């Protein structure tokens, strides 16, 4: 007997000594659980079959490679643990993309598979919407602060000069700075809804919990740390790793259209 069969045999015997419930527990673990996994596996194979019936644009020679063999096994291990149709679609997209254009970053793909398995669709959506809050957003935030400081100085100089000569040479500079500030603030105002629980149809506690999970996995960063009036997990931004993960999902979807 192989190792798995030995473990199953021992476990069945252990359940057998439990009065009344032993038989039912055996059935749950070894029969019902097995049927569920088989059903999920069958559904995934159906999804793959649907694609192959409608498309013939994959390189079947890639099936014979060691890397694809490892990937396919890794996908199937995760397929039997999910009941989400969207996750099955994402797993299918990964398989098809690797058949079309194989990548050598197998360890990274395995990490992405773990994320797809463990993250809820709400969490992936939150991460996706935070694409707007990347490094360039923070650079723009710093620029906004400097523009406001500069405007303050220009406005003060204008007041002083206006008292002496009537019209100040600083007026044009003041107008330009105000327009630049308004442009950035208008742009940022349109994005603020994405930092609210209502945007995702969630209550505040669940929204914060999801952001904490994304933070713990290195996908989001808390950009509010060290700022005046800091509130934990309010001003979140996407990390480089988060951007790469979203790009991975998007590229797989694109390859399967």
Protein Blocks (a to p, Z undefined) as FASTA:
>chain_A
ZZklmmmmmmmmmmmmpghjlmmmmmmmmmmmmmmmmmmmmmmmmmmmmmmmmpccbcfk
lmmpmklmmmmmmmmmmmmmpcbfklmmmmmmmmmmmmmmccfklmlmmmmmmmmmmpcf
klmmmmmmmmmmcfklmmmmmmmmmmmmmmmmmmmmmmmmmmmnopafklmmmmmmmmmm
mmmmmmmmmmmmmmcfklnopafklmmmmmmmmmmnopaccfkgopahiaehklgcddfk
lmmmmmmmmmmmmmmZZ
